[in-house]
């Protein structure tokens, strides 16, 4: 990714060796938790959830986006553990592309989920016609298309050669830092700031409505009110903990590179913060299943019902085996 590290070819003022064990450990943890959590989420949504809603559609697409990124993590782990790119060259741009597609599709799907919740709470009658599964599918398709095309330039990234080894996630050879800076500001404004302002505006109205407890309970029920509070808390936390630090640090980092200030004392600190912010941004892909469990009543109920069904089935099978083993030879079936 463009903002992954300081360009070691341009300066010897700082070392980026510390990032290799950090990324190896963090990505390994995200792979295990994210792959299992998002696979389980898709199983519950697609196999166990019979009544689909607009929120279900957005959560399914969010889980697919996270799973797409999780499946590319072994390539990142391989690179950072070996400290060089030994995989086929085409996997470098695919892995870079997957990170940015997951980053911005997650932001837009969380925004769509927040807007739909806002409409359901503030405009319950009108939302029955506006917030439908079909319209949610159309919105999801639009998000995939816009994000996929916007991130397409990252598919041109190729491994860069440094001595006898190849490296990925470096500054693209076909772009200058100033060009990257302009692209960064577009991503910052349209991919983060605009969705964040929309979410803040929606949740400000939602919180004001939910503060009137009687009205909230009458329209949504205690369960619906609690689910809305969980959604507000989780999405806001995701933006503040995962997306905000990444975009701020990335902007400062690229600005330092574009203005040739690689050797200033601030650079070393920004370099460390840059690595930490990337870890936080990537961790969002394994945190979203928490949203599904606490903010999705149907998800939690269907997961528990499936667990009970499997335990009951296992108990029945064990009882049958015990009955067969306790029977006398004459009673055994032929």
Residue pairs with C-beta under 8 A, 6 or more apart in sequence:
1 96
1 99
1 100
1 154
1 169
1 278
2 171
2 172
2 180
2 183
2 184
2 254
3 184
3 249
3 250
3 253
3 254
3 274
3 278
4 19
4 169
4 170
4 274
4 278
5 16
5 19
5 169
5 170
5 271
5 274
5 275
6 14
6 16
6 253
6 257
6 262
6 267
6 271
7 170
7 171
7 257
7 262
8 15
8 16
8 162
9 162
10 257
10 262
11 262
11 263
13 262
13 263
13 267
13 268
14 262
14 263
14 267
14 268
14 271
16 271
18 272
18 275
19 80
19 275
20 80
20 81
20 83
21 80
22 275
22 279
23 76
23 80
23 275
23 278
23 279
24 77
24 80
24 81
26 279
26 282
26 283
27 73
27 76
27 77
27 80
27 282
28 73
28 77
29 286
30 70
30 73
30 282
30 283
30 285
30 286
31 70
31 73
31 74
31 77
33 286
34 66
34 67
34 69
34 70
34 73
34 285
34 286
35 67
35 70
35 71
37 286
37 288
37 289
38 63
38 66
38 67
38 70
38 285
38 286
38 288
38 289
39 67
40 289
40 303
41 59
41 63
41 288
41 289
41 292
41 299
42 60
42 63
42 64
42 67
44 292
44 299
44 302
44 303
44 306
45 56
45 59
45 60
45 63
45 292
45 299
46 60
48 302
48 303
48 305
48 306
49 56
49 298
49 299
49 302
51 298
52 133
53 133
53 136
53 298
54 116
54 131
54 132
54 133
54 135
54 136
55 113
55 116
55 117
55 136
55 296
56 133
56 296
56 298
57 133
57 136
57 137
57 140
58 109
58 112
58 113
58 116
58 136
58 139
58 140
59 109
59 113
59 291
59 292
59 296
59 299
61 105
61 109
61 140
61 143
61 144
62 105
62 106
62 109
62 110
62 113
62 288
63 288
63 289
63 292
65 101
65 102
65 105
65 106
65 109
65 285
66 102
66 106
66 284
66 285
66 286
66 288
68 98
68 101
68 102
69 98
69 99
69 101
69 102
69 282
69 285
70 285
70 286
71 98
72 94
72 95
72 98
72 99
75 87
75 91
75 95
76 95
78 86
78 87
79 85
79 87
79 167
79 168
79 169
83 165
84 165
84 166
84 167
85 92
85 159
85 165
85 166
85 167
85 168
86 166
89 158
89 159
89 166
92 157
92 158
92 159
92 168
92 169
93 154
93 155
93 156
93 157
93 158
94 155
95 168
96 154
96 157
96 168
96 169
97 151
97 152
97 154
97 155
99 282
100 151
100 154
101 147
101 148
101 151
102 285
103 191
103 243
103 246
103 281
103 284
104 147
104 150
104 151
104 187
104 191
105 143
105 144
105 147
106 284
106 285
106 288
107 191
107 192
107 195
107 239
107 243
108 143
108 146
108 147
108 195
109 140
109 143
110 195
110 199
110 235
110 238
110 239
111 195
111 198
111 199
112 136
112 139
112 140
112 143
113 231
113 235
114 198
114 199
114 202
114 203
114 231
114 235
115 198
115 202
116 127
116 131
116 136
117 202
117 206
117 228
117 231
118 202
118 203
118 205
118 206
119 126
119 127
119 130
119 131
120 127
120 131
120 220
121 206
121 209
121 210
121 216
121 219
121 220
121 228
122 205
122 206
122 209
123 130
124 219
150 191
153 183
156 172
156 174
157 168
157 172
158 173
159 166
159 167
159 168
160 166
160 167
160 168
160 170
160 173
161 167
171 177
171 180
171 257
172 180
175 183
176 258
177 254
177 257
177 258
178 258
180 254
180 257
180 258
181 254
181 255
181 258
184 250
184 251
184 254
185 251
187 247
188 247
188 251
192 243
192 244
192 247
196 239
196 243
196 244
199 235
199 236
199 239
203 232
203 235
203 236
206 228
206 232
207 232
209 215
209 216
210 216
210 225
210 228
210 229
213 225
216 225
217 225
220 228
223 297
224 297
227 294
227 295
227 296
227 297
230 291
230 294
230 295
231 291
231 295
234 290
234 291
234 294
234 295
235 291
238 284
238 287
238 288
238 291
241 280
242 280
242 281
242 283
242 284
242 287
243 281
243 284
245 273
245 276
245 277
245 280
245 281
246 277
246 278
246 280
246 281
248 277
249 270
249 273
249 274
249 276
249 277
250 274
250 277
252 270
253 270
253 271
253 274
256 262
256 264
256 266
256 267
256 270
261 267
292 299
293 299
293 300
293 303
294 300
324 332
324 333
